[in-house]
Amino acid sequence: MGIRVSFELEDADLEHFRLIMRQARRSTARYTPEEIVAGAEELLDKVAETGAPTFVQERLAKLRLMIEMLSDIDWRLPHQEAKRVLNALAYFTEPEDLIPDSIPGLGFLDDAIMIELVVRELRHEIEAYEDFCTFREARRSSGGSASREDWLEHRRKELQSRMRRRRKVVDKGSSRLRLFR
C-alpha cells in the first residue's frame, strides 16, 4: 500500500531553489555542454542502479527528454534555447546535493523537486519538442511526399516559433517560478 505526500513550496522556498540553481550554474560555468549533459546522464544511471522511488523515476523521464532535446539532430535547438536547457541541467552535474543521494527513499527528493521546477520553467520548450517528436513519428509512418528534410525543417521552425511566443507571454506576466533570472 502506497502513501501520498504532497507539499507546497512558498516564495521563500522557490527563492532558495533559485539560489541553488544560480550556484550550480556558476560552478559549472567552466564545463563544456558535453560535460554538463554527461553529468545529468550520470545521475540517470545512478538512479537506475539504486531503484529510486517511482515519483523520482517519473520526473527523471523529463530529464532524459531535456537531454534528448539537446542531442536530437533533427530538432536543432537554437543556441539561446539550448543554453536555457543546459542551465537547467547544470544542477544535475554538481555532485553535492541538498540531500545526499545515498539516503534511501529520500536521497533523490531534491533532484525530483528541481526537475519539477525546471520542467515548469521549460514547459514551452518541452511541449514544442514533444510535438515535434509526435509529428516526426507520424510523418515516418505515413511516408509523406515532401523530402524528410523539408517537412522537418518546416515543422521545427513552426514549433520553435510557437515556443518563443508562449514563453514571451509568460515572461510578460507575473510568474512566481523563475529559475533562470
Sequence and secondary structure as in RCSB ss.txt:
>XXXX:A:sequence
MGIRVSFELEDADLEHFRLIMRQARRSTARYTPEEIVAGAEELLDKVAETGAPTFVQERLAKLRLMIEMLSDIDW
RLPHQEAKRVLNALAYFTEPEDLIPDSIPGLGFLDDAIMIELVVRELRHEIEAYEDFCTFREARRSSGGSASRED
WLEHRRKELQSRMRRRRKVVDKGSSRLRLFR
>XXXX:A:secstr
          HHHHHHHHHHHHHHHHHTTTS HHHHHHHHHHHHHHHHHHT  HHHHHHHHHHHHHHHHHH TTT
   HHHHHHHHHHHHGGG S  SS TTSTTTTTHHHHHHHHHHHHHTHHHHHHHHHHHHHHHHHHHHT SS HHH
HHHHHHHHHHHHHHHHHHHHHHS  S  TT 
